[in-house]
Amino acid sequence: MNRESFAAGERLVSPAYVRQGCEARRSHEHLIRLLLEKGKCPENGWDESTLELFLHELAIMDSNNFLGNCGVGEREGRVASALVARRHYRLIHGIGRSGDISAVQPKAAGSSLLNKITNFLVLDMIKLAGVHTVANCFVVPMATGMSLTLCFLTLRHKRPKAKYIIWPRIDQKSCFKSMITAGFEPVVIENVLEGDELRTDLQAVKAKVQELGPDNILCIHSTTSCFAPRVPDRLEELAVICANFDIPHIVNNAYGVQSSKCMHLIQQEMFSYLSNQIKKLSEAYNERLLHTPHNPISLAVTLKTLDKHHDKAVTQLGSMLFTRQVSGARVVPLGSVQTVSGYTFRGFMSHTNNYPCAYLNAASAIGMKMQDVDLFIKRLDRCLKTVRKEQSKDSDDNYDKTEDVDIEEMALKLDNVLLDTHQDASS
């Protein structure tokens, strides 16, 4: 409602009440105006009513939502399902123009405005995360692999002779396939073991650059966020090598934006607590928490006592955790071999050919709560006990495991009831 509408409403309802409602609406509009003027994240998050008001106001600016609109083009924002339309606040029309995703779409002023605001907010968040020199950014509907592929294809125009990408090994399929998809040959640099950590082999990188020749190298492709005991690549040292040889440096920073701004919160809310609890449990089973101080998110605990029996026990532990609704944790057995796009990796998932032991990963990220850690530790403890019991009784053909399975199922149901009760009490 605009000023004229409120004035008309005063003939039907007490003017004092209408003015009060008008002032309430102005408070929402003030927040929207500040967002449009500054293009930065508000210090205090908006309530849902302000968000919905803003989205509805944007939606009616798109031509497909005009009253009496008669669209005869190929892109008219038509939608068959009213459910889908409501799900997207009727922001159905596309953005951009042919060949330019950042261009304003004349028939979708509201969607185009939302796209511009989104880019401004993401740019502001990247700066808040510590990258103060970034000048521009844009959001595209793509995940890690395709985003990297487009980066490599963009560099192809600047380095037409290049055919290689130097890549310190990280066992993630998407980042590896992105190089193959872009038409380049990955040059895998094995990591070096320093204590428990797997770190970038800078000497091997430099030697490979000199061997292949800088003009034949598209870029060095490094990684920040990874599972322990792999730690983030030595970005500064790699950047020096790139600068010295005039080679581009592409950093796969997926999930990494949160680190500098929010990691201190994670370490105070949950990382230290998760680390301490895993350490206590691992010591109770004669295992140990791997010392990986350069990885501030992911933890790894050895599974030597399971692995010395057979690999089956390690993979069985992973299966048991998954069936007991523990998500995110992963076990890494020794000697796993996998072929990705024609390249064979020994010790796949461990980021190296020969890590000394099998291990289990767990990570702390934004949103994790103390009860999540407690429940994980409880279920991990139970799974470790069950795996060890089955190992000791595998040789006994007369042993009936049905009773253990029934007890486990009852315990899982009890855990879920307790968690639901705790969540209800918290809310």
Contacts in CASP RR format, 6 or more apart in sequence:
PFRMAT RR
TARGET T0000
AUTHOR 0000-0000-0000
METHOD contacts of the structure
MODEL  1
MNRESFAAGERLVSPAYVRQGCEARRSHEHLIRLLLEKGKCPENGWDEST
LELFLHELAIMDSNNFLGNCGVGEREGRVASALVARRHYRLIHGIGRSGD
ISAVQPKAAGSSLLNKITNFLVLDMIKLAGVHTVANCFVVPMATGMSLTL
CFLTLRHKRPKAKYIIWPRIDQKSCFKSMITAGFEPVVIENVLEGDELRT
DLQAVKAKVQELGPDNILCIHSTTSCFAPRVPDRLEELAVICANFDIPHI
VNNAYGVQSSKCMHLIQQEMFSYLSNQIKKLSEAYNERLLHTPHNPISLA
VTLKTLDKHHDKAVTQLGSMLFTRQVSGARVVPLGSVQTVSGYTFRGFMS
HTNNYPCAYLNAASAIGMKMQDVDLFIKRLDRCLKTVRKEQSKDSDDNYD
KTEDVDIEEMALKLDNVLLDTHQDASS
1 25 0 8 1.000
3 22 0 8 1.000
6 18 0 8 1.000
6 19 0 8 1.000
6 21 0 8 1.000
6 22 0 8 1.000
9 18 0 8 1.000
10 18 0 8 1.000
10 19 0 8 1.000
28 49 0 8 1.000
28 50 0 8 1.000
28 53 0 8 1.000
31 42 0 8 1.000
31 46 0 8 1.000
31 50 0 8 1.000
32 50 0 8 1.000
32 53 0 8 1.000
32 54 0 8 1.000
32 57 0 8 1.000
34 42 0 8 1.000
35 42 0 8 1.000
35 54 0 8 1.000
35 117 0 8 1.000
36 117 0 8 1.000
39 117 0 8 1.000
39 120 0 8 1.000
39 121 0 8 1.000
39 124 0 8 1.000
40 120 0 8 1.000
40 121 0 8 1.000
40 124 0 8 1.000
41 121 0 8 1.000
41 124 0 8 1.000
41 125 0 8 1.000
41 128 0 8 1.000
46 54 0 8 1.000
52 89 0 8 1.000
55 89 0 8 1.000
55 91 0 8 1.000
55 114 0 8 1.000
56 89 0 8 1.000
58 89 0 8 1.000
58 91 0 8 1.000
58 110 0 8 1.000
58 111 0 8 1.000
58 113 0 8 1.000
58 114 0 8 1.000
59 65 0 8 1.000
59 89 0 8 1.000
59 90 0 8 1.000
59 91 0 8 1.000
59 110 0 8 1.000
60 66 0 8 1.000
61 108 0 8 1.000
61 109 0 8 1.000
61 110 0 8 1.000
61 113 0 8 1.000
62 77 0 8 1.000
62 90 0 8 1.000
62 91 0 8 1.000
62 92 0 8 1.000
62 93 0 8 1.000
62 107 0 8 1.000
62 108 0 8 1.000
62 109 0 8 1.000
62 110 0 8 1.000
62 111 0 8 1.000
63 69 0 8 1.000
63 71 0 8 1.000
63 76 0 8 1.000
63 93 0 8 1.000
63 107 0 8 1.000
63 108 0 8 1.000
64 71 0 8 1.000
64 76 0 8 1.000
64 77 0 8 1.000
64 78 0 8 1.000
64 90 0 8 1.000
64 92 0 8 1.000
64 93 0 8 1.000
64 107 0 8 1.000
64 108 0 8 1.000
65 90 0 8 1.000
75 93 0 8 1.000
75 94 0 8 1.000
75 107 0 8 1.000
76 93 0 8 1.000
76 107 0 8 1.000
77 92 0 8 1.000
77 93 0 8 1.000
77 94 0 8 1.000
78 92 0 8 1.000
79 85 0 8 1.000
79 92 0 8 1.000
85 92 0 8 1.000
91 110 0 8 1.000
91 111 0 8 1.000
91 114 0 8 1.000
93 105 0 8 1.000
93 107 0 8 1.000
93 108 0 8 1.000
93 111 0 8 1.000
94 105 0 8 1.000
94 108 0 8 1.000
94 111 0 8 1.000
95 101 0 8 1.000
95 105 0 8 1.000
95 108 0 8 1.000
95 111 0 8 1.000
95 112 0 8 1.000
95 115 0 8 1.000
96 102 0 8 1.000
96 103 0 8 1.000
96 104 0 8 1.000
96 105 0 8 1.000
96 112 0 8 1.000
96 115 0 8 1.000
97 103 0 8 1.000
97 104 0 8 1.000
97 105 0 8 1.000
101 138 0 8 1.000
101 140 0 8 1.000
102 115 0 8 1.000
102 119 0 8 1.000
102 138 0 8 1.000
104 112 0 8 1.000
104 116 0 8 1.000
105 111 0 8 1.000
105 112 0 8 1.000
115 139 0 8 1.000
118 139 0 8 1.000
119 137 0 8 1.000
119 138 0 8 1.000
119 139 0 8 1.000
122 137 0 8 1.000
122 139 0 8 1.000
123 134 0 8 1.000
123 136 0 8 1.000
123 137 0 8 1.000
125 257 0 8 1.000
126 134 0 8 1.000
126 137 0 8 1.000
126 257 0 8 1.000
127 134 0 8 1.000
128 261 0 8 1.000
129 257 0 8 1.000
129 258 0 8 1.000
129 259 0 8 1.000
129 260 0 8 1.000
129 261 0 8 1.000
129 262 0 8 1.000
130 260 0 8 1.000
130 261 0 8 1.000
140 147 0 8 1.000
142 150 0 8 1.000
143 174 0 8 1.000
144 172 0 8 1.000
144 174 0 8 1.000
144 175 0 8 1.000
144 178 0 8 1.000
144 252 0 8 1.000
144 254 0 8 1.000
145 174 0 8 1.000
145 175 0 8 1.000
145 177 0 8 1.000
145 178 0 8 1.000
145 181 0 8 1.000
146 178 0 8 1.000
148 174 0 8 1.000
148 175 0 8 1.000
148 178 0 8 1.000
148 179 0 8 1.000
148 182 0 8 1.000
148 221 0 8 1.000
148 250 0 8 1.000
148 252 0 8 1.000
149 178 0 8 1.000
149 181 0 8 1.000
149 182 0 8 1.000
151 250 0 8 1.000
152 165 0 8 1.000
152 178 0 8 1.000
152 179 0 8 1.000
152 182 0 8 1.000
152 183 0 8 1.000
152 184 0 8 1.000
152 218 0 8 1.000
152 219 0 8 1.000
152 250 0 8 1.000
153 182 0 8 1.000
155 162 0 8 1.000
155 218 0 8 1.000
155 219 0 8 1.000
155 248 0 8 1.000
155 250 0 8 1.000
156 162 0 8 1.000
156 182 0 8 1.000
156 218 0 8 1.000
158 248 0 8 1.000
159 215 0 8 1.000
159 218 0 8 1.000
159 248 0 8 1.000
161 215 0 8 1.000
161 216 0 8 1.000
162 184 0 8 1.000
162 215 0 8 1.000
162 216 0 8 1.000
162 217 0 8 1.000
162 218 0 8 1.000
162 219 0 8 1.000
163 184 0 8 1.000
163 185 0 8 1.000
163 216 0 8 1.000
163 218 0 8 1.000
164 184 0 8 1.000
164 185 0 8 1.000
164 186 0 8 1.000
164 187 0 8 1.000
164 212 0 8 1.000
164 216 0 8 1.000
164 217 0 8 1.000
164 218 0 8 1.000
165 179 0 8 1.000
165 184 0 8 1.000
165 185 0 8 1.000
165 186 0 8 1.000
165 187 0 8 1.000
165 217 0 8 1.000
165 218 0 8 1.000
165 219 0 8 1.000
165 220 0 8 1.000
165 221 0 8 1.000
166 187 0 8 1.000
166 189 0 8 1.000
166 205 0 8 1.000
166 208 0 8 1.000
166 209 0 8 1.000
166 212 0 8 1.000
166 217 0 8 1.000
166 219 0 8 1.000
166 220 0 8 1.000
166 221 0 8 1.000
167 175 0 8 1.000
167 176 0 8 1.000
167 179 0 8 1.000
167 186 0 8 1.000
167 187 0 8 1.000
167 188 0 8 1.000
167 189 0 8 1.000
167 220 0 8 1.000
167 221 0 8 1.000
168 189 0 8 1.000
168 191 0 8 1.000
168 200 0 8 1.000
168 201 0 8 1.000
168 205 0 8 1.000
168 221 0 8 1.000
168 222 0 8 1.000
168 223 0 8 1.000
168 233 0 8 1.000
168 238 0 8 1.000
169 188 0 8 1.000
169 189 0 8 1.000
169 190 0 8 1.000
169 191 0 8 1.000
169 345 0 8 1.000
169 351 0 8 1.000
169 352 0 8 1.000
170 223 0 8 1.000
170 226 0 8 1.000
170 230 0 8 1.000
170 252 0 8 1.000
170 351 0 8 1.000
171 230 0 8 1.000
171 345 0 8 1.000
171 347 0 8 1.000
171 348 0 8 1.000
171 349 0 8 1.000
171 350 0 8 1.000
171 351 0 8 1.000
172 223 0 8 1.000
172 226 0 8 1.000
173 340 0 8 1.000
175 221 0 8 1.000
175 223 0 8 1.000
175 252 0 8 1.000
176 186 0 8 1.000
176 340 0 8 1.000
176 341 0 8 1.000
176 343 0 8 1.000
177 340 0 8 1.000
177 341 0 8 1.000
179 185 0 8 1.000
179 186 0 8 1.000
179 221 0 8 1.000
180 186 0 8 1.000
180 341 0 8 1.000
184 218 0 8 1.000
186 221 0 8 1.000
186 343 0 8 1.000
187 208 0 8 1.000
187 212 0 8 1.000
188 343 0 8 1.000
189 200 0 8 1.000
189 201 0 8 1.000
189 204 0 8 1.000
189 205 0 8 1.000
189 208 0 8 1.000
190 201 0 8 1.000
190 204 0 8 1.000
190 352 0 8 1.000
190 353 0 8 1.000
191 198 0 8 1.000
191 199 0 8 1.000
191 200 0 8 1.000
191 201 0 8 1.000
191 230 0 8 1.000
191 351 0 8 1.000
191 352 0 8 1.000
192 198 0 8 1.000
192 199 0 8 1.000
192 200 0 8 1.000
192 201 0 8 1.000
193 199 0 8 1.000
193 352 0 8 1.000
193 355 0 8 1.000
193 356 0 8 1.000
195 291 0 8 1.000
196 229 0 8 1.000
196 290 0 8 1.000
196 291 0 8 1.000
196 292 0 8 1.000
196 300 0 8 1.000
197 228 0 8 1.000
197 229 0 8 1.000
197 230 0 8 1.000
197 231 0 8 1.000
197 290 0 8 1.000
197 291 0 8 1.000
197 292 0 8 1.000
197 293 0 8 1.000
197 294 0 8 1.000
197 295 0 8 1.000
198 229 0 8 1.000
198 230 0 8 1.000
198 231 0 8 1.000
198 350 0 8 1.000
198 351 0 8 1.000
198 352 0 8 1.000
198 355 0 8 1.000
199 231 0 8 1.000
199 234 0 8 1.000
199 294 0 8 1.000
200 222 0 8 1.000
200 233 0 8 1.000
200 234 0 8 1.000
200 237 0 8 1.000
200 238 0 8 1.000
202 234 0 8 1.000
202 237 0 8 1.000
202 238 0 8 1.000
202 241 0 8 1.000
205 220 0 8 1.000
205 238 0 8 1.000
205 241 0 8 1.000
206 241 0 8 1.000
209 217 0 8 1.000
209 220 0 8 1.000
209 241 0 8 1.000
209 245 0 8 1.000
209 247 0 8 1.000
214 245 0 8 1.000
214 246 0 8 1.000
214 247 0 8 1.000
217 245 0 8 1.000
217 247 0 8 1.000
218 248 0 8 1.000
219 242 0 8 1.000
219 247 0 8 1.000
219 248 0 8 1.000
219 249 0 8 1.000
219 250 0 8 1.000
220 238 0 8 1.000
220 241 0 8 1.000
220 242 0 8 1.000
220 247 0 8 1.000
220 248 0 8 1.000
220 249 0 8 1.000
220 250 0 8 1.000
221 250 0 8 1.000
221 252 0 8 1.000
222 233 0 8 1.000
222 235 0 8 1.000
222 238 0 8 1.000
222 249 0 8 1.000
222 250 0 8 1.000
222 251 0 8 1.000
222 252 0 8 1.000
223 232 0 8 1.000
223 233 0 8 1.000
223 251 0 8 1.000
223 252 0 8 1.000
224 232 0 8 1.000
224 233 0 8 1.000
224 235 0 8 1.000
224 251 0 8 1.000
224 252 0 8 1.000
224 253 0 8 1.000
224 256 0 8 1.000
224 259 0 8 1.000
225 232 0 8 1.000
225 252 0 8 1.000
225 253 0 8 1.000
225 254 0 8 1.000
225 255 0 8 1.000
225 256 0 8 1.000
225 259 0 8 1.000
225 297 0 8 1.000
226 232 0 8 1.000
226 295 0 8 1.000
226 298 0 8 1.000
226 351 0 8 1.000
227 298 0 8 1.000
227 300 0 8 1.000
227 330 0 8 1.000
227 349 0 8 1.000
227 351 0 8 1.000
227 361 0 8 1.000
227 363 0 8 1.000
228 290 0 8 1.000
228 292 0 8 1.000
228 295 0 8 1.000
228 298 0 8 1.000
228 299 0 8 1.000
228 300 0 8 1.000
228 361 0 8 1.000
229 290 0 8 1.000
229 292 0 8 1.000
229 295 0 8 1.000
229 300 0 8 1.000
229 355 0 8 1.000
229 359 0 8 1.000
230 295 0 8 1.000
230 350 0 8 1.000
230 351 0 8 1.000
230 352 0 8 1.000
231 292 0 8 1.000
231 294 0 8 1.000
231 295 0 8 1.000
232 294 0 8 1.000
232 295 0 8 1.000
235 251 0 8 1.000
238 249 0 8 1.000
239 249 0 8 1.000
241 247 0 8 1.000
242 248 0 8 1.000
242 249 0 8 1.000
255 297 0 8 1.000
258 266 0 8 1.000
258 365 0 8 1.000
258 366 0 8 1.000
259 296 0 8 1.000
259 297 0 8 1.000
262 366 0 8 1.000
263 271 0 8 1.000
263 296 0 8 1.000
263 297 0 8 1.000
265 366 0 8 1.000
266 296 0 8 1.000
266 297 0 8 1.000
266 364 0 8 1.000
266 365 0 8 1.000
266 366 0 8 1.000
266 368 0 8 1.000
267 296 0 8 1.000
269 368 0 8 1.000
270 364 0 8 1.000
270 367 0 8 1.000
270 368 0 8 1.000
270 369 0 8 1.000
270 370 0 8 1.000
270 373 0 8 1.000
271 296 0 8 1.000
271 297 0 8 1.000
271 364 0 8 1.000
273 370 0 8 1.000
273 373 0 8 1.000
274 299 0 8 1.000
274 362 0 8 1.000
274 364 0 8 1.000
274 368 0 8 1.000
274 373 0 8 1.000
275 289 0 8 1.000
275 299 0 8 1.000
277 373 0 8 1.000
277 374 0 8 1.000
277 377 0 8 1.000
278 289 0 8 1.000
278 299 0 8 1.000
278 301 0 8 1.000
278 362 0 8 1.000
278 377 0 8 1.000
279 288 0 8 1.000
279 289 0 8 1.000
281 301 0 8 1.000
281 377 0 8 1.000
281 380 0 8 1.000
281 381 0 8 1.000
281 384 0 8 1.000
282 288 0 8 1.000
282 289 0 8 1.000
282 301 0 8 1.000
282 302 0 8 1.000
284 381 0 8 1.000
285 305 0 8 1.000
285 384 0 8 1.000
285 388 0 8 1.000
286 304 0 8 1.000
286 305 0 8 1.000
287 301 0 8 1.000
287 302 0 8 1.000
287 303 0 8 1.000
287 304 0 8 1.000
287 305 0 8 1.000
288 301 0 8 1.000
288 302 0 8 1.000
289 299 0 8 1.000
289 300 0 8 1.000
289 301 0 8 1.000
290 299 0 8 1.000
290 300 0 8 1.000
290 301 0 8 1.000
290 302 0 8 1.000
290 359 0 8 1.000
292 298 0 8 1.000
292 299 0 8 1.000
292 300 0 8 1.000
297 363 0 8 1.000
297 364 0 8 1.000
297 365 0 8 1.000
298 361 0 8 1.000
298 362 0 8 1.000
298 363 0 8 1.000
299 361 0 8 1.000
299 362 0 8 1.000
299 363 0 8 1.000
299 364 0 8 1.000
300 359 0 8 1.000
300 360 0 8 1.000
300 361 0 8 1.000
301 359 0 8 1.000
301 360 0 8 1.000
301 362 0 8 1.000
302 357 0 8 1.000
302 358 0 8 1.000
302 359 0 8 1.000
303 314 0 8 1.000
303 317 0 8 1.000
303 331 0 8 1.000
303 357 0 8 1.000
303 358 0 8 1.000
303 359 0 8 1.000
303 360 0 8 1.000
304 357 0 8 1.000
304 358 0 8 1.000
305 388 0 8 1.000
306 313 0 8 1.000
306 314 0 8 1.000
306 317 0 8 1.000
306 358 0 8 1.000
306 387 0 8 1.000
306 388 0 8 1.000
306 391 0 8 1.000
307 313 0 8 1.000
307 314 0 8 1.000
307 333 0 8 1.000
307 334 0 8 1.000
307 357 0 8 1.000
307 358 0 8 1.000
309 391 0 8 1.000
311 333 0 8 1.000
311 334 0 8 1.000
311 335 0 8 1.000
311 358 0 8 1.000
313 387 0 8 1.000
313 391 0 8 1.000
314 331 0 8 1.000
314 333 0 8 1.000
314 334 0 8 1.000
314 358 0 8 1.000
315 331 0 8 1.000
315 333 0 8 1.000
316 387 0 8 1.000
316 390 0 8 1.000
317 331 0 8 1.000
317 360 0 8 1.000
317 383 0 8 1.000
317 384 0 8 1.000
317 387 0 8 1.000
318 329 0 8 1.000
318 330 0 8 1.000
318 331 0 8 1.000
318 360 0 8 1.000
318 383 0 8 1.000
320 383 0 8 1.000
320 386 0 8 1.000
320 387 0 8 1.000
321 329 0 8 1.000
321 331 0 8 1.000
321 379 0 8 1.000
321 380 0 8 1.000
321 383 0 8 1.000
324 379 0 8 1.000
324 382 0 8 1.000
324 383 0 8 1.000
324 408 0 8 1.000
324 412 0 8 1.000
325 379 0 8 1.000
325 412 0 8 1.000
325 416 0 8 1.000
326 376 0 8 1.000
326 379 0 8 1.000
326 380 0 8 1.000
328 361 0 8 1.000
328 362 0 8 1.000
328 363 0 8 1.000
329 360 0 8 1.000
329 361 0 8 1.000
329 362 0 8 1.000
329 376 0 8 1.000
329 380 0 8 1.000
330 349 0 8 1.000
330 360 0 8 1.000
330 361 0 8 1.000
331 358 0 8 1.000
331 359 0 8 1.000
331 360 0 8 1.000
331 361 0 8 1.000
332 349 0 8 1.000
332 350 0 8 1.000
332 355 0 8 1.000
332 358 0 8 1.000
332 359 0 8 1.000
332 360 0 8 1.000
332 361 0 8 1.000
333 358 0 8 1.000
334 347 0 8 1.000
334 350 0 8 1.000
334 355 0 8 1.000
334 357 0 8 1.000
334 358 0 8 1.000
335 346 0 8 1.000
335 347 0 8 1.000
336 346 0 8 1.000
336 347 0 8 1.000
336 348 0 8 1.000
336 349 0 8 1.000
336 350 0 8 1.000
337 344 0 8 1.000
337 345 0 8 1.000
337 346 0 8 1.000
337 347 0 8 1.000
337 348 0 8 1.000
338 344 0 8 1.000
338 345 0 8 1.000
338 348 0 8 1.000
339 345 0 8 1.000
346 353 0 8 1.000
346 354 0 8 1.000
347 353 0 8 1.000
347 354 0 8 1.000
347 355 0 8 1.000
350 359 0 8 1.000
360 380 0 8 1.000
362 376 0 8 1.000
371 419 0 8 1.000
371 422 0 8 1.000
371 423 0 8 1.000
375 415 0 8 1.000
375 419 0 8 1.000
378 415 0 8 1.000
379 412 0 8 1.000
379 415 0 8 1.000
382 408 0 8 1.000
382 411 0 8 1.000
386 404 0 8 1.000
386 408 0 8 1.000
389 404 0 8 1.000
390 401 0 8 1.000
393 399 0 8 1.000
393 401 0 8 1.000
END
